[in-house]
């Protein structure tokens, strides 16, 4: 018994050489060495073999406490045939059991070292080529493999968006890093097809195909019949997708390597030629359980586990090599053991590589910020409008100002797209995008399916394709339907790729409450907590028309220059407001700022009183200014600070304005729990503010219909009452 055989701790590892020894070679060989199919089988086996030994080594490293996250690819190695059917320049968004695919794709690019890549990830080494030790993912920019989270199905909307974006970029003459005839491949498991994210993404792909919108996407379902411990009903995947109108269906058994190669080639060729989506159903098995920590015997019988062994794709490829006379059984085993030794040697080398050290290094890819370049880019986006009627209205409302800013951005940057539900011909529910479709055409301003995950997925993919998306989510409450596309996909891509890939996008969201006589919860939503703890994203909350226009330019510039993910919260109740203090005063309109920007994380102060500082944002600004005027009549000097940016929070300006009066009242239209004021109060306390500090908020409740809404939402009377109490208190103040 060889030393390597003593290392076998998994039954599947012992089963392989035992079964290979029982094989016999034919005479004469049907695939003589040197023929194309012989070479393909050898390449397939080498990739599958490397993937299997990576799994085995990962488990051993885990047992030693020096390896992490050992979700393996064993039983799925037939996905190497899919890689063989594609080019290394075809963007790939992969399932986490894609070891075979990754190794086979790397073989297409001379000089690649995929064993090192994967093992550096397993041991969380800083020089791992994509995530730099931040997570164990399959990813490599030179191989066009984009790193994905292990959240099932969450990458499908992005894959659809990337396939759409590549074609749209080519149509608009925008350069992409991938060839014009690329195919986007996206793989996932049989359990994933039941996730709403998958069903929505596939529906969106078919919706595009139905309209003859080019979308070159190869969907690969690796069906092993089980999701962690829950069995997929036999035949469910084929029943669901085999006869789906508009979605060609290809199927192959993972333990038939030649069938896998031929079927994958046909599927990839169809997508490349037709520029339309197709579904490849790859029937696989899952060997060695879900992950290294999984005790498979707890939910599967020994008979069920052993029944999968004959369908081992690695064994099937070995059998094909012997059956067709390419290798002898002994040669197969020699290759198998040589690969084990190579993986083991590489693992020991990887263990000696440097690990991440310190917060700054770990967090560095999250939020890159080059303010000088952003400022310069924002100024380039300024352009006079061609709308003569707008030129005749020097004072604009919030909605008009945002519209005019979008017009300038679209005119100046041919990469920008504006899309969402109802944004095109209708011009948005509130008219904010009115006229843009007519001027810039359906190629750049268009309506989407009514699915927030797909809207954001279109943005995520289009940004990768070289475009600059400005999607609209129709209401703030609807954003929560797709929050993971912001949190789990958009915000993590730079983190998992050391900044190599980014998600440049500005998500416009009509937001907040105070819509008189309209809505209820889903149209009057004041919940922002889901956004405020996402690392690296920008959350803008403009109040006034002039700020909104300039802040929108800043967001687009930050997306273009630094790849930032920006969420732009637009107060619906202020869209068409003209007056602030009395009817007809026009104090809430403003001249359009033809030039300039608002620096990220910079606040704006109104008034310069010395008795009290009101800190606010959104609808709270108008309320605070009215309260400040009334307090002024009582001789109370108030200053009002509009935060403008909820992330990054303008901390320095906040501390300065708080210190100026020694009394701070945070006027927060969002909820008491998880709202804006929690961040502001914490920032002040952390910064050492020792004056009098209070906050007023809306209640912890959904917003009801009609007048009942004003029993939940913050009102000016509460702000004024609390302000008076604070000023008359003996605590606080500069003195």
C-alpha positions in Angstrom: 0.0 0.0 0.0 1.4 3.4 -1.0 1.9 6.2 1.5 -0.8 8.2 -0.3 -3.3 5.4 0.2 -2.8 5.6 4.0 -4.1 9.1 3.8 -7.6 8.1 2.7 -10.2 9.0 5.2 -13.3 9.3 3.0 -15.1 6.2 1.6 -15.5 7.8 -1.8 -11.7 8.2 -2.0 -11.3 4.5 -1.2 -13.9 3.5 -3.7 -12.3 5.2 -6.7 -9.0 3.2 -7.0 -10.8 -0.1 -6.1 -13.3 0.4 -8.9 -10.7 1.5 -11.4 -8.6 -1.6 -10.8 -11.6 -3.7 -11.9 -11.7 -2.1 -15.3 -10.3 -3.6 -18.5 -9.2 -1.9 -21.7 -10.6 -2.8 -25.1 -8.6 -3.9 -28.1 -8.2 -1.9 -30.3 -8.8 1.4 -28.6 -11.7 3.4 -29.9 -10.1 6.7 -29.0 -6.4 6.4 -29.9 -4.2 8.8 -28.1 -3.9 12.1 -29.9 -7.5 12.2 -31.2 -9.6 15.2 -30.2 -12.0 13.2 -27.9 -9.1 11.4 -26.2 -7.5 14.8 -25.4 -10.8 16.2 -24.2 -11.3 13.2 -21.9 -7.8 13.6 -20.5 -8.3 17.3 -19.9 -11.7 16.6 -18.3 -10.2 14.0 -16.0 -7.3 16.1 -14.9 -9.6 19.0 -13.9 -12.1 16.7 -12.2 -9.3 14.9 -10.4 -7.8 18.1 -9.2 -11.2 19.3 -7.9 -11.7 16.0 -6.0 -8.4 16.2 -4.3 -9.0 19.9 -3.4 -12.1 18.8 -1.6 -10.3 16.0 0.2 -7.5 18.3 1.2 -9.9 21.0 2.4 -11.5 18.6 4.7 -8.1 17.6 6.1 -7.1 21.2 6.6 -10.4 21.8 8.3 -9.8 18.9 10.7 -6.4 20.4 11.5 -8.0 23.8 12.2 -6.1 25.6 9.5 -8.7 25.4 6.7 -12.1 27.1 6.4 -15.4 26.8 4.5 -15.1 23.3 3.0 -18.2 23.2 0.9 -17.0 20.8 -1.8 -17.6 20.0 -5.4 -17.4 16.2 -5.2 -20.1 14.7 -7.4 -20.4 17.9 -9.4 -17.2 17.6 -11.3 -19.1 17.1 -14.5 -19.4 20.9 -14.6 -15.9 20.8 -16.0 -17.5 19.8 -19.3 -19.4 23.1 -19.3 -16.2 25.0 -18.9 -14.7 23.0 -21.8 -17.6 24.1 -24.0 -17.0 27.8 -23.3 -14.2 30.3 -23.6 -12.2 31.7 -20.8 -13.5 35.1 -21.8 -17.1 34.2 -21.2 -18.2 35.7 -17.9 -19.0 33.0 -15.4 -21.1 33.4 -12.2 -20.8 30.1 -10.5 -22.4 27.8 -8.0 -20.2 27.1 -5.0 -19.6 23.5 -6.2 -17.7 24.6 -9.3 -14.3 23.2 -8.6 -14.3 21.2 -11.8 -15.4 24.1 -13.9 -12.8 26.4 -12.4 -9.9 24.1 -13.0 -11.0 23.2 -16.5 -11.4 26.9 -17.4 -8.0 27.7 -15.9 -6.5 25.0 -18.2 -7.6 27.2 -21.2 -5.2 30.0 -20.1 -1.5 29.1 -20.0 0.2 30.0 -16.8 -2.8 29.7 -14.6 -2.4 28.0 -11.2 -5.9 27.0 -10.1 -4.8 24.6 -7.4 -2.9 27.5 -5.7 -5.9 29.8 -6.2 -8.4 27.5 -4.5 -6.1 26.4 -1.6 -5.1 30.0 -0.9 -8.8 30.6 -0.4 -9.3 27.6 1.8 -6.6 28.8 4.2 -7.7 32.4 3.9 -4.3 33.7 2.6 -4.0 37.3 1.7 -2.6 36.6 -1.8 -5.5 34.5 -2.9 -6.2 36.0 -6.4 -9.7 37.4 -6.1 -10.9 37.9 -2.5 -7.5 38.2 -0.9 -8.4 35.8 1.9 -11.7 37.6 2.8 -13.8 34.6 1.7 -13.3 31.3 0.0 -14.8 31.9 -3.5 -14.2 30.8 -7.0 -13.1 33.9 -8.8 -10.3 35.1 -11.1 -10.5 38.2 -13.4 -8.1 36.7 -15.9 -10.5 33.8 -16.2 -13.7 35.9 -16.3 -14.9 34.1 -13.2 -16.7 36.7 -11.0 -16.8 35.9 -7.3 -20.2 35.0 -5.8 -21.5 34.7 -2.3 -22.8 31.4 -1.2 -26.4 32.7 -0.8 -28.4 30.5 -3.1 -29.8 32.1 -6.3 -28.9 35.7 -5.3 -26.5 35.9 -8.3 -29.1 35.0 -10.9 -30.5 38.6 -11.3 -27.0 39.9 -11.8 -26.3 37.2 -14.4 -29.5 38.2 -16.3 -28.4 41.8 -16.0 -24.9 41.1 -17.3 -26.2 39.2 -20.4 -28.6 42.1 -21.0 -25.9 44.7 -20.3 -23.3 43.2 -22.7 -25.8 43.4 -25.6 -27.0 46.9 -24.6 -23.5 48.2 -24.2 -22.6 46.9 -27.7 -25.7 48.6 -29.2 -24.8 51.9 -27.6 -21.1 51.7 -28.6 -19.9 51.3 -25.0 -16.8 49.3 -24.5 -16.9 46.2 -22.3 -14.1 44.1 -21.0 -15.6 41.0 -22.6 -15.9 40.2 -26.3 -18.9 41.2 -28.3 -20.1 37.6 -28.8 -19.6 36.5 -25.2 -21.9 34.1 -23.4 -22.8 34.6 -19.7 -22.9 31.3 -17.8 -24.7 31.1 -14.5 -24.8 27.8 -12.5 -26.9 26.9 -9.5 -28.4 23.9 -7.7 -31.7 22.2 -7.9 -32.8 23.6 -4.5 -32.0 27.1 -5.8 -34.6 26.9 -8.6 -37.3 27.0 -6.0 -36.0 30.3 -4.6 -38.1 33.4 -5.6 -34.9 35.1 -6.7 -34.2 32.4 -9.3 -37.8 32.2 -10.5 -37.9 36.0 -10.9 -34.6 36.1 -12.7 -35.4 33.3 -15.1 -38.8 34.9 -15.8 -37.1 38.2 -16.6 -34.7 36.4 -19.0 -37.7 34.9 -20.7 -39.6 38.2 -20.7 -36.6 39.7 -22.6 -36.4 36.8 -25.0 -40.1 37.0 -25.7 -39.6 40.6 -26.8 -36.6 39.6 -28.9 -34.2 41.6 -26.6 -30.8 39.9 -27.0 -29.8 38.1 -23.8 -27.0 35.5 -24.2 -27.3 33.5 -21.0 -26.6 29.9 -20.3 -28.4 28.8 -17.2 -26.8 25.6 -15.7 -28.8 23.7 -13.1 -26.5 21.2 -11.3 -29.2 18.9 -10.0 -27.9 16.6 -7.2 -31.4 15.9 -5.9 -30.9 17.4 -2.4 -30.7 20.8 -0.8 -28.5 20.4 2.4 -30.8 17.7 3.9 -34.1 18.2 2.0 -34.7 16.0 -1.1 -35.8 17.6 -4.3 -38.8 15.7 -5.7 -37.6 13.3 -8.4 -38.2 14.8 -11.8 -39.0 18.3 -10.5 -36.4 20.2 -12.4 -37.2 18.6 -15.8 -40.9 18.9 -15.2 -40.4 22.6 -14.5 -38.0 23.5 -17.3 -38.1 20.8 -20.0 -41.1 22.4 -21.8 -40.7 26.0 -20.8 -41.8 28.2 -23.8 -38.9 30.3 -25.0 -36.3 28.5 -23.0 -34.5 25.7 -24.9 -33.7 22.8 -22.6 -30.6 20.6 -22.8 -30.0 17.7 -20.4 -27.1 15.4 -19.6 -26.2 12.8 -17.0 -23.2 13.9 -15.0 -21.7 10.3 -15.0 -21.7 10.2 -18.9 -18.7 12.4 -19.7 -19.0 12.3 -23.5 -22.7 13.1 -23.2 -21.8 16.1 -20.9 -19.2 17.4 -23.4 -21.5 17.1 -26.4 -24.6 18.5 -24.7 -22.7 21.4 -23.2 -21.2 22.2 -26.6 -24.6 22.3 -28.2 -26.1 24.4 -25.5 -23.2 26.9 -25.5 -23.2 27.2 -29.3 -27.0 27.8 -29.3 -26.8 30.7 -26.9 -23.8 32.2 -28.6 -25.5 32.1 -32.0 -29.0 33.0 -31.0 -28.1 35.6 -28.3 -30.9 34.2 -26.2 -31.2 32.2 -22.9 -31.0 28.4 -22.7 -31.3 25.9 -19.8 -28.7 23.1 -19.3 -29.9 20.5 -16.8 -26.8 18.6 -15.5 -27.9 15.7 -13.4 -25.2 15.2 -10.7 -24.7 13.6 -7.3 -23.5 15.1 -4.1 -20.7 13.1 -2.5 -19.3 13.6 1.0 -22.3 15.6 2.2 -23.1 19.2 2.0 -20.0 20.5 3.7 -17.1 19.4 5.9 -19.2 19.9 9.0 -22.2 18.1 7.6 -23.2 14.7 9.1 -24.9 13.2 6.1 -25.8 10.0 8.0 -28.2 12.1 10.1 -30.7 12.4 7.2 -29.7 9.9 4.6 -29.4 6.1 5.0 -26.2 4.2 4.2 -28.0 2.7 1.2 -28.9 6.1 -0.1 -25.4 7.3 0.2 -23.8 4.3 -1.4 -26.3 4.4 -4.2 -24.7 7.6 -5.5 -21.2 6.1 -5.8 -21.8 4.5 -9.2 -22.7 7.9 -10.5 -19.5 9.5 -9.4 -18.4 11.7 -12.4 -14.7 11.2 -11.7 -15.1 7.5 -11.8 -17.2 7.8 -14.9 -14.5 9.7 -16.7 -11.9 7.2 -15.6 -14.1 4.4 -16.9 -14.4 6.3 -20.3 -10.6 6.7 -20.5 -10.1 3.0 -19.9 -13.0 1.9 -22.0 -11.9 3.9 -25.0 -8.2 2.8 -24.6 -6.9 6.3 -23.7 -5.3 5.1 -20.4 -4.9 1.8 -18.6 -6.3 1.4 -15.1 -2.9 1.7 -13.6 -2.2 4.9 -15.5 -5.5 6.3 -14.3 -4.6 5.5 -10.7 -1.1 6.9 -11.1 -2.6 10.2 -12.4 -5.0 10.2 -9.5 -2.3 9.8 -6.9 0.0 12.2 -8.6 -2.7 14.8 -8.3 -3.1 14.0 -4.6 0.6 14.6 -4.0 0.5 17.9 -6.0 -2.5 19.2 -4.1 -0.9 18.2 -0.7 2.4 19.9 -1.6 0.5 23.0 -2.7 -1.5 23.0 0.5 1.6 23.0 2.7 3.0 25.9 0.6 -0.3 27.8 1.0 -0.3 27.4 4.7 2.9 29.4 4.9 1.5 32.4 3.1 0.6 35.7 4.8 -2.9 36.2 6.3 -4.9 39.4 6.4 -3.8 41.7 9.3 -5.8 44.6 10.7 -9.1 46.2 10.0 -7.8 48.7 7.5 -6.4 46.1 5.2 -9.6 43.9 5.4 -12.0 46.8 4.8 -9.9 48.6 2.2 -11.9 47.4 -0.9 -15.3 48.3 0.6 -15.7 52.1 -0.1 -13.0 53.6 -2.3 -13.3 57.4 -2.3 -11.4 59.8 -4.5 -13.2 63.1 -3.8 -11.1 65.2 -6.2 -11.9 63.0 -9.2 -15.5 62.7 -8.1 -15.8 66.5 -8.0 -14.3 66.8 -11.4 -16.5 64.2 -12.9 -19.6 65.8 -11.3 -18.8 69.1 -13.0 -18.5 67.3 -16.3 -22.0 66.0 -15.9 -23.5 69.6 -15.7 -25.2 70.6 -18.9 -27.8 73.2 -19.7 -31.2 71.7 -20.5 -32.6 71.8 -24.0 -36.1 72.1 -22.6 -37.2 75.7 -23.4 -40.1 75.5 -21.0 -37.7 74.6 -18.2 -35.5 77.5 -19.1 -38.5 79.8 -18.7 -39.0 78.4 -15.1 -35.9 79.6 -13.2 -37.4 78.3 -9.9 -37.9 74.6 -9.9 -39.6 72.1 -7.6 -37.8 69.1 -6.3 -39.3 66.8 -9.0 -38.4 69.3 -11.8 -34.9 69.7 -10.5 -34.2 65.9 -10.4 -35.7 65.6 -13.9 -33.5 68.3 -15.2 -30.4 66.8 -13.5 -31.2 63.4 -15.1 -31.5 65.0 -18.4 -28.1 66.6 -18.1 -26.5 63.3 -16.9 -28.0 61.3 -19.8 -26.9 64.0 -22.3 -23.3 64.1 -21.0 -22.6 60.4 -20.4 -23.6 58.0 -23.1 -23.2 55.0 -20.7 -26.0 56.0 -18.4 -29.3 54.2 -18.4 -32.5 55.1 -16.6 -35.0 52.3 -16.0 -37.6 50.9 -13.7 -41.4 50.3 -13.6 -43.3 53.1 -15.3 -40.3 55.4 -15.9 -40.4 55.5 -19.7 -43.5 56.7 -21.6 -45.4 57.5 -18.4 -42.4 59.4 -17.0 -42.8 57.9 -13.5 -45.7 57.8 -11.1 -44.8 61.4 -10.0 -43.5 62.6 -13.4 -39.9 62.8 -12.3 -38.6 61.0 -15.5 -41.1 62.7 -17.8 -39.7 63.5 -21.3 -36.5 61.5 -20.9 -37.7 58.5 -22.9 -38.8 60.8 -25.7 -35.4 62.5 -25.9 -33.0 59.6 -25.3 -34.9 56.7 -26.7 -35.9 53.2 -25.5 -32.3 52.0 -25.6 -31.4 54.2 -22.6 -34.7 55.0 -20.8 -37.0 52.0 -20.5 -39.6 50.2 -18.5 -38.9 46.9 -16.8 -40.8 44.0 -15.4 -42.5 44.6 -12.0 -39.9 42.8 -10.0 -37.5 44.8 -7.8 -34.9 42.0 -7.7 -34.7 41.9 -11.4 -34.6 45.7 -11.6 -31.6 45.8 -9.3 -30.1 42.7 -11.0 -30.3 44.6 -14.3 -28.3 47.4 -12.7 -25.8 45.0 -11.1 -25.1 43.3 -14.4 -25.2 46.4 -16.6 -22.6 48.1 -14.4 -20.2 45.2 -14.9 -20.8 45.5 -18.7 -19.4 49.1 -18.7 -22.7 50.9 -18.4 -23.8 53.3 -15.6 -27.3 52.3 -14.4 -29.8 54.6 -12.7 -32.6 52.3 -11.7 -35.8 53.4 -10.0 -37.5 51.4 -7.2 -41.0 52.8 -7.3 -41.4 53.2 -3.5 -39.2 52.8 -0.5 -41.3 49.9 0.9 -40.7 48.0 -2.4 -36.9 48.2 -1.9 -37.3 45.7 1.0 -38.5 43.1 -1.5 -35.0 43.1 -2.9 -32.8 44.3 -0.1 -30.4 41.4 -0.6 -29.5 42.6 -4.1 -28.1 45.7 -2.3 -26.7 44.1 0.8 -25.6 40.6 -0.4 -24.7 41.3 -4.0 -23.9 45.0 -4.7 -22.1 45.8 -1.4 -20.0 42.6 -1.3 -18.7 42.3 -4.9 -15.9 44.8 -4.3 -15.1 43.2 -1.0 -14.9 39.7 -2.5 -12.8 40.9 -5.5 -10.4 43.3 -3.8 -12.0 46.1 -5.8 -11.4 44.4 -9.2 -15.2 44.3 -9.8 -17.5 47.1 -8.8 -21.3 47.9 -9.0 -21.5 51.4 -10.2 -25.1 52.4 -9.8 -27.5 55.0 -8.4 -30.8 53.6 -7.2 -33.4 56.3 -7.1 -36.2 55.7 -4.6 -39.3 57.8 -4.1 -39.3 57.7 -0.3 -40.7 58.6 3.1 -44.2 59.6 4.2 -46.4 62.7 4.6 -48.4 62.1 1.3 -51.6 63.7 2.3 -54.6 61.6 1.4 -52.7 58.9 -0.3 -51.0 55.6 0.3 -50.8 53.8 3.6 -47.8 51.7 4.5 -46.6 50.7 1.0 -46.6 54.3 -0.3 -45.7 56.0 3.0 -42.8 54.1 4.2 -40.2 55.6 6.6 -38.0 52.6 7.2 -34.3 53.0 6.4 -32.7 50.6 8.8 -32.0 48.0 6.1 -29.8 50.4 4.3 -27.9 52.1 7.1 -25.8 49.1 8.2 -24.6 48.0 4.8 -20.9 48.7 4.5 -19.7 51.0 1.8 -23.0 52.2 0.2 -23.9 55.8 -0.2 -27.3 56.9 1.1 -28.3 60.3 -0.1 -31.4 62.1 1.3 -31.9 65.5 -0.4 -34.6 67.9 0.7 -34.4 71.0 -1.5 -34.4 71.1 -5.3 -31.0 72.7 -5.7 -29.4 70.1 -3.4 -31.1 67.2 -5.1 -29.8 68.1 -8.5 -26.2 68.6 -7.4 -26.3 65.5 -5.1 -27.6 63.4 -7.9 -24.6 64.5 -10.1 -22.3 63.6 -7.2 -23.8 60.1 -6.8 -23.4 59.4 -10.5 -19.9 60.7 -10.4 -19.0 58.5 -7.4 -20.5 55.5 -9.2 -18.5 56.3 -12.4 -15.2 57.1 -10.7 -15.1 54.8 -7.6 -17.7 52.2 -8.5 -19.9 53.2 -5.5 -23.4 51.9 -4.9 -25.6 54.8 -4.2 -29.2 54.9 -2.9 -30.9 58.2 -3.6 -33.9 58.7 -1.3 -36.3 61.3 -2.8 -39.0 62.7 -0.4 -42.3 62.1 -2.3 -44.2 64.7 -0.2 -41.8 67.4 -1.3 -41.7 66.5 -5.1 -44.2 69.2 -6.1 -44.0 71.5 -3.1 -43.5 75.2 -3.8 -44.2 77.0 -0.6 -42.5 76.8 2.8 -44.0 79.3 5.2 -47.2 80.7 3.6 -49.2 79.8 0.5 -47.7 81.4 -2.6 -44.3 82.3 -1.0 -42.4 79.9 -3.4 -39.7 79.4 -0.8 -39.3 75.6 -1.5 -38.5 76.1 -5.2 -34.9 76.9 -6.3 -32.9 77.9 -9.3 -31.4 74.9 -11.0 -27.6 74.6 -10.3 -26.2 74.3 -13.8 -22.8 73.6 -12.3 -21.4 72.1 -9.2 -21.8 69.2 -6.9 -22.3 68.4 -3.2 -19.4 66.5 -1.6 -20.2 63.1 -0.2 -20.9 63.4 3.5 -21.3 67.2 3.6 -24.2 68.8 5.5 -25.9 72.2 4.9 -26.6 74.7 7.7 -29.6 77.1 7.7 -29.7 80.0 10.1 -27.0 80.7 12.7 -28.8 80.9 16.1 -26.8 80.2 19.3 -29.5 78.7 21.5 -30.4 75.4 19.8 -29.3 73.2 16.9 -32.0 71.2 15.0 -30.4 68.2 13.1 -32.6 66.8 10.4 -33.0 65.5 6.9 -35.7 64.8 4.3 -39.2 66.1 5.2 -37.7 67.1 8.5 -35.9 70.1 7.0 -39.1 72.0 6.0 -40.6 71.2 9.4 -37.5 72.4 11.2 -37.3 75.6 9.3 -40.9 76.5 10.1 -40.4 75.7 13.8 -37.2 77.8 13.8 -39.1 80.8 12.5 -41.7 80.5 15.2 -39.1 80.1 17.9 -37.4 83.1 16.5 -40.4 85.2 17.3 -39.8 84.3 20.9 -36.2 85.4 20.8 -34.8 81.9 20.5 -31.9 81.6 18.1 -31.9 78.4 16.2 -29.6 76.8 13.6 -30.9 74.0 11.4 -28.5 71.4 10.0 -29.7 69.3 7.0 -27.6 66.1 7.0 -28.2 65.5 3.3 -26.2 62.3 3.5 -27.2 59.4 5.8 -24.2 57.5 4.7 -21.5 58.6 5.0 -22.8 60.7 7.9 -21.3 64.2 8.0 -19.8 63.7 11.5 -17.4 66.6 11.6 -20.0 69.1 10.6 -22.5 67.5 13.0 -20.1 67.9 16.0 -19.3 71.5 15.0 -22.9 72.6 14.8 -23.7 70.8 18.0 -20.9 72.4 19.9 -22.0 75.9 18.6 -25.1 75.8 20.8 -24.6 73.0 23.3 -28.2 71.9 22.7 -29.2 69.4 20.0 -32.6 68.2 19.0 -32.6 65.5 16.3 -35.8 65.9 14.2 -36.2 62.5 12.7 -39.2 61.6 10.4 -38.2 57.9 10.5 -39.0 55.5 13.3 -37.6 55.6 16.8 -36.1 52.1 16.4 -33.7 51.7 13.6 -34.1 55.2 12.4 -31.8 58.0 11.4 -31.7 59.6 14.9 -30.1 56.5 16.4 -27.1 57.1 14.2 -26.9 60.8 14.9 -27.2 60.5 18.6 -24.6 57.7 18.7 -22.2 59.8 16.6 -22.6 62.7 18.9 -22.0 60.6 22.0 -19.1 58.8 20.5 -17.6 62.2 19.6 -17.8 63.4 23.2 -20.7 65.8 22.9 -21.7 66.6 26.5 -24.5 69.1 26.0 -28.2 68.6 26.1 -29.3 66.0 23.6 -32.9 65.0 22.7 -34.6 63.4 19.7 -38.1 63.4 18.3 -39.2 60.7 15.9 -42.2 59.0 14.3 -43.6 56.1 16.1 -42.6 52.4 15.8 -45.6 51.6 13.6 -46.5 51.2 10.0 -48.1 54.2 8.5 -51.9 53.9 8.2 -54.3 55.5 5.8 -55.8 58.9 5.9 -55.7 61.2 8.9 -54.6 58.3 11.1 -51.1 58.7 9.6 -50.6 61.9 11.6 -51.1 60.0 14.8 -47.9 58.0 13.9 -45.7 60.5 12.0 -43.7 63.2 13.7 -45.4 66.6 13.6 -44.2 70.2 14.0 -46.0 70.7 17.3 -43.9 67.9 18.9 -40.8 69.4 17.5 -41.6 72.9 18.8 -42.7 71.7 22.2 -39.6 69.7 22.7 -37.4 72.6 21.5 -39.0 75.0 24.0 -38.4 72.5 26.8 -34.8 72.2 25.9 -34.1 75.9 25.6 -35.8 76.6 29.0 -33.9 73.8 30.6 -31.0 74.7 32.9 -28.9 72.0 31.3 -26.9 72.4 28.1 -26.0 75.5 26.2 -22.6 76.9 25.4 -22.3 78.5 28.8 
